[in-house]
Amino acid sequence: MSRTPSLKPLLALIALACFAMLGGALLLQHLAGWEPCTLCIQIRLWLLCGGALSLLILVAEALGLRWLTLPSWPLLLAAAGMAVYDNTHLVLIETGVLESSSCSPFPFYAFYLPLHDWLPRVFMSAGVCGENDYSILGLSFTYWTLLSVALLLALSLLAAWRAVRR
């Protein structure tokens, strides 16, 4: 009988990926002057949620409190999925498939969770959705972020699948 692989390395990789992408976005904003749009800010929130949830699951697993992880797995998958959804919306605006007016000037949570007031250097949007002049290795930054959050979702699905198999 084969033993199910440990979730710890995968959860640590998910947390590291979330916080690394969030840190990279903040570095590009504050050091390179790249202004985030509303959807970029929402993706930051999903990354923060995903990183925190993966750490919560990791700690609960280490303490043997597997029952505590049950509500966290769907939330982790939702955070990763919403990051992909918002980034896809951003790519569709940038390529002209959707009009930029489909992007609200306020993040969805702005009226009941004013993160832009509490942490403006992280959650204040100053850019316009779809106006992206930034590229890395000849590819638009939004495509790189879409690839990154899609890989994050794949890792989260793999971790959830392994957790269910246990």
OpenMM code with the backbone's topology and positions (N, CA, C; nanometers):
from openmm import Vec3, app, unit

residues = "MET SER ARG THR PRO SER LEU LYS PRO LEU LEU ALA LEU ILE ALA LEU ALA CYS PHE ALA MET LEU GLY GLY ALA LEU LEU LEU GLN HIS LEU ALA GLY TRP GLU PRO CYS THR LEU CYS ILE GLN ILE ARG LEU TRP LEU LEU CYS GLY GLY ALA LEU SER LEU LEU ILE LEU VAL ALA GLU ALA LEU GLY LEU ARG TRP LEU THR LEU PRO SER TRP PRO LEU LEU LEU ALA ALA ALA GLY MET ALA VAL TYR ASP ASN THR HIS LEU VAL LEU ILE GLU THR GLY VAL LEU GLU SER SER SER CYS SER PRO PHE PRO PHE TYR ALA PHE TYR LEU PRO LEU HIS ASP TRP LEU PRO ARG VAL PHE MET SER ALA GLY VAL CYS GLY GLU ASN ASP TYR SER ILE LEU GLY LEU SER PHE THR TYR TRP THR LEU LEU SER VAL ALA LEU LEU LEU ALA LEU SER LEU LEU ALA ALA TRP ARG ALA VAL ARG ARG".split()
positions = [
    Vec3(0.0844, -0.1175, 0.0000),
    Vec3(0.0000, 0.0000, 0.0000),
    Vec3(0.0888, 0.1236, 0.0000),
    Vec3(0.0655, 0.2127, -0.0944),
    Vec3(0.1489, 0.3325, -0.1047),
    Vec3(0.0988, 0.4407, -0.0109),
    Vec3(0.1908, 0.5162, 0.0373),
    Vec3(0.1599, 0.6241, 0.1300),
    Vec3(0.1329, 0.7529, 0.0526),
    Vec3(0.0308, 0.8286, 0.0952),
    Vec3(-0.0023, 0.9546, 0.0304),
    Vec3(0.1070, 1.0566, 0.0623),
    Vec3(0.1553, 1.1287, -0.0392),
    Vec3(0.2605, 1.2274, -0.0146),
    Vec3(0.2136, 1.3372, 0.0822),
    Vec3(0.3060, 1.3922, 0.1543),
    Vec3(0.2766, 1.4983, 0.2503),
    Vec3(0.2294, 1.6245, 0.1785),
    Vec3(0.1357, 1.6931, 0.2421),
    Vec3(0.0850, 1.8185, 0.1876),
    Vec3(0.1751, 1.9365, 0.2224),
    Vec3(0.2618, 1.9188, 0.3200),
    Vec3(0.3408, 2.0315, 0.3702),
    Vec3(0.4229, 2.1028, 0.2628),
    Vec3(0.4996, 2.0310, 0.1800),
    Vec3(0.5774, 2.1026, 0.0781),
    Vec3(0.4894, 2.1783, -0.0224),
    Vec3(0.3786, 2.1175, -0.0601),
    Vec3(0.2894, 2.1801, -0.1569),
    Vec3(0.2223, 2.3042, -0.0976),
    Vec3(0.1778, 2.2948, 0.0274),
    Vec3(0.1168, 2.4108, 0.0933),
    Vec3(0.2188, 2.5224, 0.1148),
    Vec3(0.3416, 2.4851, 0.1486),
    Vec3(0.4472, 2.5858, 0.1655),
    Vec3(0.4771, 2.6541, 0.0317),
    Vec3(0.4759, 2.5773, -0.0773),
    Vec3(0.4986, 2.6341, -0.2101),
    Vec3(0.3851, 2.7294, -0.2492),
    Vec3(0.2612, 2.6934, -0.2172),
    Vec3(0.1474, 2.7802, -0.2461),
    Vec3(0.1604, 2.9113, -0.1691),
    Vec3(0.1909, 2.9021, -0.0393),
    Vec3(0.2069, 3.0234, 0.0423),
    Vec3(0.3207, 3.1094, -0.0116),
    Vec3(0.4330, 3.0463, -0.0434),
    Vec3(0.5475, 3.1195, -0.0973),
    Vec3(0.5122, 3.1872, -0.2295),
    Vec3(0.4415, 3.1164, -0.3165),
    Vec3(0.4021, 3.1733, -0.4455),
    Vec3(0.3100, 3.2931, -0.4262),
    Vec3(0.2119, 3.2800, -0.3375),
    Vec3(0.1181, 3.3912, -0.3128),
    Vec3(0.1918, 3.5143, -0.2616),
    Vec3(0.2751, 3.4960, -0.1610),
    Vec3(0.3442, 3.6098, -0.1018),
    Vec3(0.4531, 3.6652, -0.1940),
    Vec3(0.5134, 3.5788, -0.2760),
    Vec3(0.6129, 3.6264, -0.3719),
    Vec3(0.5472, 3.7103, -0.4812),
    Vec3(0.4303, 3.6665, -0.5305),
    Vec3(0.3606, 3.7458, -0.6323),
    Vec3(0.3127, 3.8786, -0.5746),
    Vec3(0.2627, 3.8752, -0.4524),
    Vec3(0.2206, 3.9982, -0.3867),
    Vec3(0.3395, 4.0913, -0.3651),
    Vec3(0.4508, 4.0368, -0.3185),
    Vec3(0.5720, 4.1167, -0.2990),
    Vec3(0.6250, 4.1719, -0.4300),
    Vec3(0.6219, 4.0907, -0.5353),
    Vec3(0.6661, 4.1381, -0.6662),
    Vec3(0.5811, 4.2526, -0.7172),
    Vec3(0.4497, 4.2427, -0.6974),
    Vec3(0.3598, 4.3504, -0.7396),
    Vec3(0.3898, 4.4788, -0.6626),
    Vec3(0.4151, 4.4663, -0.5347),
    Vec3(0.4457, 4.5847, -0.4540),
    Vec3(0.5794, 4.6462, -0.4930),
    Vec3(0.6778, 4.5623, -0.5227),
    Vec3(0.8069, 4.6138, -0.5682),
    Vec3(0.7932, 4.6880, -0.7013),
    Vec3(0.7184, 4.6292, -0.7940),
    Vec3(0.6992, 4.6952, -0.9236),
    Vec3(0.6235, 4.8265, -0.9076),
    Vec3(0.5299, 4.8306, -0.8135),
    Vec3(0.4551, 4.9539, -0.7905),
    Vec3(0.5428, 5.0615, -0.7281),
    Vec3(0.6137, 5.0269, -0.6216),
    Vec3(0.6839, 5.1290, -0.5448),
    Vec3(0.8252, 5.1591, -0.5942),
    Vec3(0.8884, 5.0640, -0.6607),
    Vec3(1.0230, 5.0896, -0.7110),
    Vec3(1.0247, 5.1260, -0.8592),
    Vec3(0.9373, 5.0638, -0.9373),
    Vec3(0.9363, 5.0904, -1.0816),
    Vec3(0.8260, 5.1873, -1.1232),
    Vec3(0.7379, 5.2226, -1.0314),
    Vec3(0.6325, 5.3184, -1.0620),
    Vec3(0.5153, 5.2628, -1.1404),
    Vec3(0.4965, 5.1317, -1.1408),
    Vec3(0.3840, 5.0714, -1.2101),
    Vec3(0.2591, 5.0896, -1.1246),
    Vec3(0.1594, 5.1587, -1.1758),
    Vec3(0.0369, 5.1855, -1.1003),
    Vec3(-0.0649, 5.0732, -1.1218),
    Vec3(-0.1148, 5.0134, -1.0138),
    Vec3(-0.2116, 4.9038, -1.0280),
    Vec3(-0.3526, 4.9561, -1.0542),
    Vec3(-0.4284, 4.8799, -1.1322),
    Vec3(-0.5689, 4.9133, -1.1564),
    Vec3(-0.6551, 4.8423, -1.0516),
    Vec3(-0.7840, 4.8612, -1.0606),
    Vec3(-0.8762, 4.8003, -0.9639),
    Vec3(-0.8680, 4.6481, -0.9656),
    Vec3(-0.8635, 4.5887, -1.0847),
    Vec3(-0.8546, 4.4428, -1.0915),
    Vec3(-0.7220, 4.3926, -1.0359),
    Vec3(-0.6151, 4.4680, -1.0557),
    Vec3(-0.4857, 4.4314, -0.9984),
    Vec3(-0.4943, 4.4294, -0.8454),
    Vec3(-0.5642, 4.5271, -0.7900),
    Vec3(-0.5814, 4.5358, -0.6457),
    Vec3(-0.6631, 4.4176, -0.5949),
    Vec3(-0.7675, 4.3809, -0.6693),
    Vec3(-0.8469, 4.2649, -0.6289),
    Vec3(-0.7627, 4.1376, -0.6338),
    Vec3(-0.6771, 4.1245, -0.7337),
    Vec3(-0.5891, 4.0074, -0.7423),
    Vec3(-0.4959, 4.0055, -0.6217),
    Vec3(-0.4490, 4.1215, -0.5782),
    Vec3(-0.3650, 4.1278, -0.4574),
    Vec3(-0.4395, 4.0730, -0.3362),
    Vec3(-0.5664, 4.1084, -0.3244),
    Vec3(-0.6452, 4.0585, -0.2118),
    Vec3(-0.6568, 3.9068, -0.2188),
    Vec3(-0.6835, 3.8536, -0.3375),
    Vec3(-0.6945, 3.7076, -0.3514),
    Vec3(-0.5618, 3.6396, -0.3183),
    Vec3(-0.4500, 3.7001, -0.3573),
    Vec3(-0.3193, 3.6424, -0.3240),
    Vec3(-0.2948, 3.6441, -0.1735),
    Vec3(-0.3313, 3.7534, -0.1095),
    Vec3(-0.3166, 3.7623, 0.0359),
    Vec3(-0.4026, 3.6566, 0.1048),
    Vec3(-0.5260, 3.6416, 0.0595),
    Vec3(-0.6150, 3.5396, 0.1163),
    Vec3(-0.5593, 3.3990, 0.0923),
    Vec3(-0.5129, 3.3730, -0.0284),
    Vec3(-0.4580, 3.2413, -0.0607),
    Vec3(-0.3353, 3.2080, 0.0219),
    Vec3(-0.2467, 3.3048, 0.0381),
    Vec3(-0.1274, 3.2821, 0.1194),
    Vec3(-0.1617, 3.2571, 0.2650),
    Vec3(-0.2530, 3.3366, 0.3193),
    Vec3(-0.2930, 3.3205, 0.4596),
    Vec3(-0.3644, 3.1871, 0.4810),
    Vec3(-0.4521, 3.1505, 0.3890),
    Vec3(-0.5242, 3.0238, 0.4027),
    Vec3(-0.4318, 2.9040, 0.3916),
    Vec3(-0.3360, 2.9091, 0.2998),
    Vec3(-0.2431, 2.7967, 0.2881),
    Vec3(-0.1573, 2.7838, 0.4131),
    Vec3(-0.1196, 2.8960, 0.4742),
    Vec3(-0.0463, 2.8895, 0.6005),
    Vec3(-0.1339, 2.8350, 0.7128),
    Vec3(-0.2605, 2.8748, 0.7154),
    Vec3(-0.3543, 2.8237, 0.8153),
    Vec3(-0.3694, 2.6723, 0.8026),
    Vec3(-0.3851, 2.6244, 0.6804),
    Vec3(-0.3974, 2.4799, 0.6574),
    Vec3(-0.2692, 2.4091, 0.6987),
    Vec3(-0.1563, 2.4683, 0.6653),
    Vec3(-0.0266, 2.4096, 0.7002),
    Vec3(-0.0109, 2.3968, 0.8509),
    Vec3(-0.0454, 2.5011, 0.9238),
    Vec3(-0.0347, 2.4987, 1.0700),
    Vec3(-0.1335, 2.3986, 1.1300),
    Vec3(-0.2573, 2.3984, 1.0802),
    Vec3(-0.3576, 2.3048, 1.1316),
    Vec3(-0.3163, 2.1602, 1.1059),
    Vec3(-0.2600, 2.1334, 0.9895),
    Vec3(-0.2104, 1.9984, 0.9582),
    Vec3(-0.0965, 1.9595, 1.0531),
    Vec3(-0.0055, 2.0535, 1.0775),
    Vec3(0.1084, 2.0253, 1.1648),
    Vec3(0.0636, 1.9980, 1.3086),
    Vec3(-0.0445, 2.0644, 1.3510),
    Vec3(-0.0955, 2.0450, 1.4867),
    Vec3(-0.1917, 1.9271, 1.4969),
    Vec3(-0.2173, 1.8605, 1.3840),
    Vec3(-0.3075, 1.7465, 1.3845),
    Vec3(-0.4542, 1.7850, 1.3917),
    Vec3(-0.4857, 1.9069, 1.3553),
    Vec3(-0.6237, 1.9558, 1.3580),
    Vec3(-0.6830, 1.9547, 1.2176),
    Vec3(-0.6841, 1.8377, 1.1571),
    Vec3(-0.7290, 1.8258, 1.0185),
    Vec3(-0.8728, 1.8744, 1.0005),
    Vec3(-0.9575, 1.8576, 1.0994),
    Vec3(-1.0966, 1.9036, 1.0904),
    Vec3(-1.1044, 2.0545, 1.0692),
    Vec3(-1.0034, 2.1266, 1.1193),
    Vec3(-1.0011, 2.2721, 1.1040),
    Vec3(-0.9724, 2.3135, 0.9599),
    Vec3(-0.9127, 2.2243, 0.8835),
    Vec3(-0.8788, 2.2576, 0.7447),
    Vec3(-0.9981, 2.2440, 0.6506),
    Vec3(-1.1026, 2.1741, 0.6933),
    Vec3(-1.2164, 2.1488, 0.6034),
    Vec3(-1.2763, 2.2752, 0.5425),
    Vec3(-1.3063, 2.3789, 0.6208),
    Vec3(-1.3612, 2.4991, 0.5558),
    Vec3(-1.2555, 2.5809, 0.4814),
    Vec3(-1.1299, 2.5568, 0.5083),
    Vec3(-1.0233, 2.6363, 0.4462),
    Vec3(-0.9950, 2.5951, 0.3027),
    Vec3(-1.0110, 2.4675, 0.2697),
    Vec3(-0.9807, 2.4214, 0.1345),
    Vec3(-1.0677, 2.4871, 0.0285),
    Vec3(-1.2019, 2.4911, 0.0473),
    Vec3(-1.2833, 2.5601, -0.0549),
    Vec3(-1.2501, 2.7086, -0.0650),
    Vec3(-1.2155, 2.7700, 0.0471),
    Vec3(-1.1792, 2.9123, 0.0442),
    Vec3(-1.0481, 2.9339, -0.0312),
    Vec3(-0.9513, 2.8443, -0.0123),
    Vec3(-0.8243, 2.8538, -0.0850),
    Vec3(-0.8480, 2.8388, -0.2355),
    Vec3(-0.9307, 2.7418, -0.2733),
    Vec3(-0.9608, 2.7223, -0.4153),
    Vec3(-1.0363, 2.8423, -0.4720),
    Vec3(-1.1258, 2.8992, -0.3920),
    Vec3(-1.2001, 3.0171, -0.4376),
    Vec3(-1.1070, 3.1361, -0.4563),
    Vec3(-1.0127, 3.1564, -0.3648),
    Vec3(-0.9183, 3.2683, -0.3772),
    Vec3(-0.8334, 3.2536, -0.5031),
    Vec3(-0.7809, 3.1338, -0.5259),
    Vec3(-0.6993, 3.1109, -0.6459),
    Vec3(-0.7846, 3.1241, -0.7724),
    Vec3(-0.9053, 3.0705, -0.7681),
    Vec3(-0.9947, 3.0807, -0.8839),
    Vec3(-1.0344, 3.2242, -0.9145),
    Vec3(-1.0600, 3.3037, -0.8108),
    Vec3(-1.0969, 3.4434, -0.8333),
    Vec3(-0.9786, 3.5248, -0.8855),
    Vec3(-0.8571, 3.4900, -0.8451),
    Vec3(-0.7392, 3.5572, -0.9000),
    Vec3(-0.7302, 3.5308, -1.0503),
    Vec3(-0.7571, 3.4062, -1.0910),
    Vec3(-0.7562, 3.3724, -1.2337),
    Vec3(-0.8695, 3.4463, -1.3049),
    Vec3(-0.9883, 3.4492, -1.2450),
    Vec3(-1.1030, 3.5165, -1.3048),
    Vec3(-1.0745, 3.6658, -1.3257),
    Vec3(-1.0270, 3.7341, -1.2197),
    Vec3(-0.9988, 3.8772, -1.2318),
    Vec3(-0.8872, 3.9049, -1.3322),
    Vec3(-0.7854, 3.8190, -1.3343),
    Vec3(-0.6757, 3.8395, -1.4288),
    Vec3(-0.7212, 3.8141, -1.5714),
    Vec3(-0.8092, 3.7163, -1.5918),
    Vec3(-0.8645, 3.6912, -1.7248),
    Vec3(-0.9473, 3.8106, -1.7709),
    Vec3(-1.0262, 3.8666, -1.6795),
    Vec3(-1.1038, 3.9874, -1.7098),
    Vec3(-1.0092, 4.0992, -1.7554),
    Vec3(-0.8982, 4.1129, -1.6856),
    Vec3(-0.7999, 4.2160, -1.7194),
    Vec3(-0.7383, 4.1925, -1.8569),
    Vec3(-0.7061, 4.0693, -1.8899),
    Vec3(-0.6506, 4.0372, -2.0224),
    Vec3(-0.7530, 4.0669, -2.1312),
    Vec3(-0.8793, 4.0344, -2.1059),
    Vec3(-0.9842, 4.0603, -2.2058),
    Vec3(-1.0041, 4.2098, -2.2286),
    Vec3(-0.9896, 4.2890, -2.1236),
    Vec3(-0.9974, 4.4349, -2.1404),
    Vec3(-0.8768, 4.4845, -2.2197),
    Vec3(-0.7601, 4.4345, -2.1838),
    Vec3(-0.6365, 4.4796, -2.2499),
    Vec3(-0.6343, 4.4448, -2.3982),
    Vec3(-0.6911, 4.3311, -2.4351),
    Vec3(-0.6905, 4.2905, -2.5755),
    Vec3(-0.8070, 4.3489, -2.6541),
    Vec3(-0.8975, 4.4213, -2.5871),
    Vec3(-1.0074, 4.4865, -2.6555),
    Vec3(-1.1331, 4.4025, -2.6683),
    Vec3(-1.1340, 4.2832, -2.6121),
    Vec3(-1.2531, 4.1993, -2.6174),
    Vec3(-1.3638, 4.2589, -2.5307),
    Vec3(-1.3269, 4.3110, -2.4146),
    Vec3(-1.4202, 4.3820, -2.3267),
    Vec3(-1.3819, 4.5290, -2.3229),
    Vec3(-1.4791, 4.6135, -2.3001),
    Vec3(-1.4501, 4.7560, -2.2870),
    Vec3(-1.3963, 4.7846, -2.1477),
    Vec3(-1.3116, 4.8854, -2.1372),
    Vec3(-1.2535, 4.9172, -2.0070),
    Vec3(-1.3586, 4.9650, -1.9084),
    Vec3(-1.4758, 5.0061, -1.9580),
    Vec3(-1.5831, 5.0478, -1.8675),
    Vec3(-1.6387, 4.9296, -1.7891),
    Vec3(-1.6028, 4.8057, -1.8276),
    Vec3(-1.6479, 4.6888, -1.7521),
    Vec3(-1.5687, 4.6716, -1.6233),
    Vec3(-1.4724, 4.7582, -1.6015),
    Vec3(-1.3895, 4.7554, -1.4804),
    Vec3(-1.4329, 4.8715, -1.3906),
    Vec3(-1.4835, 4.8383, -1.2739),
    Vec3(-1.5281, 4.9406, -1.1797),
    Vec3(-1.4074, 5.0168, -1.1245),
    Vec3(-1.4235, 5.1451, -1.0916),
    Vec3(-1.3124, 5.2182, -1.0306),
    Vec3(-1.2903, 5.1799, -0.8846),
    Vec3(-1.3820, 5.1009, -0.8287),
    Vec3(-1.3697, 5.0588, -0.6892),
    Vec3(-1.3618, 4.9073, -0.6816),
    Vec3(-1.2702, 4.8532, -0.6017),
    Vec3(-1.2694, 4.7081, -0.5807),
    Vec3(-1.4034, 4.6642, -0.5208),
    Vec3(-1.4401, 4.5395, -0.5418),
    Vec3(-1.5712, 4.4912, -0.4981),
    Vec3(-1.5931, 4.5070, -0.3482),
    Vec3(-1.4879, 4.5095, -0.2702),
    Vec3(-1.4985, 4.5141, -0.1240),
    Vec3(-1.4871, 4.6559, -0.0676),
    Vec3(-1.4686, 4.7555, -0.1506),
    Vec3(-1.4307, 4.8904, -0.1063),
    Vec3(-1.5295, 4.9539, -0.0091),
    Vec3(-1.6568, 4.9230, -0.0203),
    Vec3(-1.7559, 4.9921, 0.0608),
    Vec3(-1.7778, 4.9275, 0.1979),
    Vec3(-1.7466, 4.7999, 0.2119),
    Vec3(-1.7654, 4.7351, 0.3412),
    Vec3(-1.6348, 4.6879, 0.4041),
    Vec3(-1.5261, 4.6938, 0.3317),
    Vec3(-1.3945, 4.6612, 0.3852),
    Vec3(-1.2947, 4.7587, 0.3221),
    Vec3(-1.2818, 4.8789, 0.3773),
    Vec3(-1.2020, 4.9840, 0.3127),
    Vec3(-1.0507, 4.9637, 0.3282),
    Vec3(-1.0005, 4.8575, 0.2655),
    Vec3(-0.8566, 4.8297, 0.2722),
    Vec3(-0.7747, 4.9434, 0.2122),
    Vec3(-0.8316, 5.0132, 0.1139),
    Vec3(-0.7603, 5.1251, 0.0512),
    Vec3(-0.7407, 5.2402, 0.1500),
    Vec3(-0.8242, 5.2491, 0.2525),
    Vec3(-0.8048, 5.3491, 0.3579),
    Vec3(-0.7055, 5.3009, 0.4627),
    Vec3(-0.7123, 5.1731, 0.4954),
    Vec3(-0.6278, 5.1171, 0.5999),
    Vec3(-0.4843, 5.0936, 0.5530),
    Vec3(-0.4686, 5.0420, 0.4314),
    Vec3(-0.3359, 5.0124, 0.3748),
    Vec3(-0.3276, 5.0684, 0.2326),
    Vec3(-0.3231, 5.2002, 0.2184),
    Vec3(-0.3271, 5.2594, 0.0835),
    Vec3(-0.2066, 5.2229, -0.0029),
    Vec3(-0.0911, 5.1981, 0.0563),
    Vec3(0.0276, 5.1652, -0.0233),
    Vec3(0.0190, 5.0255, -0.0839),
    Vec3(-0.0780, 4.9457, -0.0371),
    Vec3(-0.0970, 4.8099, -0.0892),
    Vec3(-0.2254, 4.7992, -0.1705),
    Vec3(-0.3335, 4.8622, -0.1234),
    Vec3(-0.4656, 4.8393, -0.1813),
    Vec3(-0.5292, 4.9623, -0.2465),
    Vec3(-0.4520, 5.0632, -0.2802),
    Vec3(-0.5075, 5.1808, -0.3496),
    Vec3(-0.4793, 5.1662, -0.4984),
    Vec3(-0.5850, 5.1746, -0.5789),
    Vec3(-0.5646, 5.1633, -0.7229),
    Vec3(-0.5520, 5.3026, -0.7833),
    Vec3(-0.4543, 5.3183, -0.8705),
    Vec3(-0.4316, 5.4469, -0.9362),
    Vec3(-0.4252, 5.4305, -1.0878),
    Vec3(-0.4173, 5.3067, -1.1339),
    Vec3(-0.4087, 5.2813, -1.2769),
    Vec3(-0.5463, 5.2599, -1.3379),
    Vec3(-0.5501, 5.2529, -1.4690),
    Vec3(-0.6737, 5.2312, -1.5434),
    Vec3(-0.6683, 5.0904, -1.6023),
    Vec3(-0.7769, 5.0158, -1.5821),
    Vec3(-0.7824, 4.8792, -1.6346),
    Vec3(-0.7641, 4.8791, -1.7864),
    Vec3(-0.6781, 4.7927, -1.8334),
    Vec3(-0.6572, 4.7780, -1.9765),
    Vec3(-0.5500, 4.8670, -2.0345),
    Vec3(-0.5024, 4.9632, -1.9586),
    Vec3(-0.3942, 5.0498, -2.0062),
    Vec3(-0.2634, 5.0006, -1.9464),
    Vec3(-0.2070, 4.9023, -2.0118),
    Vec3(-0.0859, 4.8387, -1.9623),
    Vec3(0.0264, 4.8608, -2.0633),
    Vec3(0.1236, 4.9391, -2.0250),
    Vec3(0.2393, 4.9640, -2.1109),
    Vec3(0.3596, 4.8821, -2.0671),
    Vec3(0.3396, 4.7894, -1.9765),
    Vec3(0.4496, 4.7168, -1.9160),
    Vec3(0.4614, 4.5778, -1.9773),
    Vec3(0.5843, 4.5437, -2.0129),
    Vec3(0.6074, 4.4093, -2.0657),
    Vec3(0.7375, 4.3555, -2.0100),
    Vec3(0.7437, 4.2246, -2.0047),
    Vec3(0.8632, 4.1547, -1.9588),
    Vec3(0.8952, 4.0499, -2.0649),
    Vec3(1.0150, 4.0545, -2.1185),
    Vec3(1.0591, 3.9646, -2.2254),
    Vec3(0.9637, 3.9681, -2.3448),
    Vec3(0.9125, 4.0877, -2.3734),
    Vec3(0.8271, 4.1067, -2.4895),
    Vec3(0.6823, 4.0633, -2.4722),
    Vec3(0.6466, 4.0168, -2.3542),
    Vec3(0.5098, 3.9729, -2.3285),
    Vec3(0.4477, 4.0633, -2.2236),
    Vec3(0.3233, 4.1009, -2.2443),
    Vec3(0.2535, 4.1905, -2.1525),
    Vec3(0.2552, 4.1342, -2.0103),
    Vec3(0.2692, 4.2242, -1.9149),
    Vec3(0.2736, 4.1850, -1.7742),
    Vec3(0.1471, 4.1100, -1.7329),
    Vec3(0.0329, 4.1461, -1.7891),
    Vec3(-0.0915, 4.0778, -1.7515),
    Vec3(-0.0922, 3.9313, -1.7958),
    Vec3(-0.0235, 3.8997, -1.9045),
    Vec3(-0.0139, 3.7597, -1.9456),
    Vec3(0.0739, 3.6811, -1.8487),
    Vec3(0.1820, 3.7433, -1.8020),
    Vec3(0.2678, 3.6777, -1.7031),
    Vec3(0.1921, 3.6524, -1.5733),
    Vec3(0.1138, 3.7521, -1.5307),
    Vec3(0.0390, 3.7320, -1.4066),
    Vec3(-0.0706, 3.6269, -1.4262),
    Vec3(-0.1319, 3.6232, -1.5444),
    Vec3(-0.2333, 3.5205, -1.5699),
    Vec3(-0.1705, 3.3818, -1.5640),
    Vec3(-0.0547, 3.3663, -1.6242),
    Vec3(0.0161, 3.2384, -1.6171),
    Vec3(0.0471, 3.2025, -1.4719),
    Vec3(0.0920, 3.3008, -1.3947),
    Vec3(0.1283, 3.2766, -1.2544),
    Vec3(0.0087, 3.2352, -1.1704),
    Vec3(-0.1031, 3.3072, -1.1828),
    Vec3(-0.2185, 3.2719, -1.1003),
    Vec3(-0.2844, 3.1432, -1.1488),
    Vec3(-0.2723, 3.1122, -1.2785),
    Vec3(-0.3240, 2.9840, -1.3282),
    Vec3(-0.2425, 2.8686, -1.2694),
    Vec3(-0.1111, 2.8850, -1.2609),
    Vec3(-0.0266, 2.7831, -1.1963),
    Vec3(-0.0594, 2.7722, -1.0479),
    Vec3(-0.0886, 2.8846, -0.9848),
    Vec3(-0.1286, 2.8835, -0.8439),
    Vec3(-0.2580, 2.8039, -0.8265),
    Vec3(-0.3546, 2.8255, -0.9139),
    Vec3(-0.4796, 2.7498, -0.9074),
    Vec3(-0.4528, 2.6007, -0.9282),
    Vec3(-0.3666, 2.5667, -1.0224),
    Vec3(-0.3336, 2.4258, -1.0465),
    Vec3(-0.2689, 2.3628, -0.9231),
    Vec3(-0.1766, 2.4345, -0.8597),
    Vec3(-0.1143, 2.3842, -0.7366),
    Vec3(-0.2173, 2.3671, -0.6257),
    Vec3(-0.3093, 2.4613, -0.6152),
    Vec3(-0.4132, 2.4539, -0.5122),
    Vec3(-0.5059, 2.3351, -0.5369),
    Vec3(-0.5415, 2.3121, -0.6627),
    Vec3(-0.6245, 2.1965, -0.6965),
    Vec3(-0.5525, 2.0654, -0.6667),
    Vec3(-0.4232, 2.0595, -0.6978),
    Vec3(-0.3446, 1.9403, -0.6686),
    Vec3(-0.3385, 1.9154, -0.5176),
    Vec3(-0.3151, 2.0206, -0.4409),
    Vec3(-0.3091, 2.0059, -0.2950),
    Vec3(-0.4442, 1.9626, -0.2394),
    Vec3(-0.5519, 2.0207, -0.2894),
    Vec3(-0.6858, 1.9828, -0.2427),
    Vec3(-0.7165, 1.8376, -0.2787),
    Vec3(-0.6755, 1.7967, -0.3982),
    Vec3(-0.6961, 1.6581, -0.4401),
    Vec3(-0.6208, 1.5618, -0.3480),
    Vec3(-0.4983, 1.5956, -0.3158),
    Vec3(-0.4206, 1.5102, -0.2247),
    Vec3(-0.4834, 1.5074, -0.0858),
    Vec3(-0.5376, 1.6211, -0.0432),
    Vec3(-0.6023, 1.6263, 0.0888),
    Vec3(-0.7271, 1.5387, 0.0909),
    Vec3(-0.8034, 1.5389, -0.0182),
    Vec3(-0.9235, 1.4564, -0.0257),
    Vec3(-0.8866, 1.3084, -0.0266),
    Vec3(-0.7802, 1.2737, -0.0932),
    Vec3(-0.7357, 1.1341, -0.1016),
    Vec3(-0.6888, 1.0818, 0.0334),
    Vec3(-0.6457, 1.1718, 0.1211),
    Vec3(-0.6002, 1.1302, 0.2544),
    Vec3(-0.7198, 1.0925, 0.3364),
] * unit.nanometer
topology = app.Topology()
chain = topology.addChain("A")
for resn in residues:
    res = topology.addResidue(resn, chain)
    for name in ("N", "CA", "C"):
        topology.addAtom(name, app.Element.getBySymbol(name[0]), res)
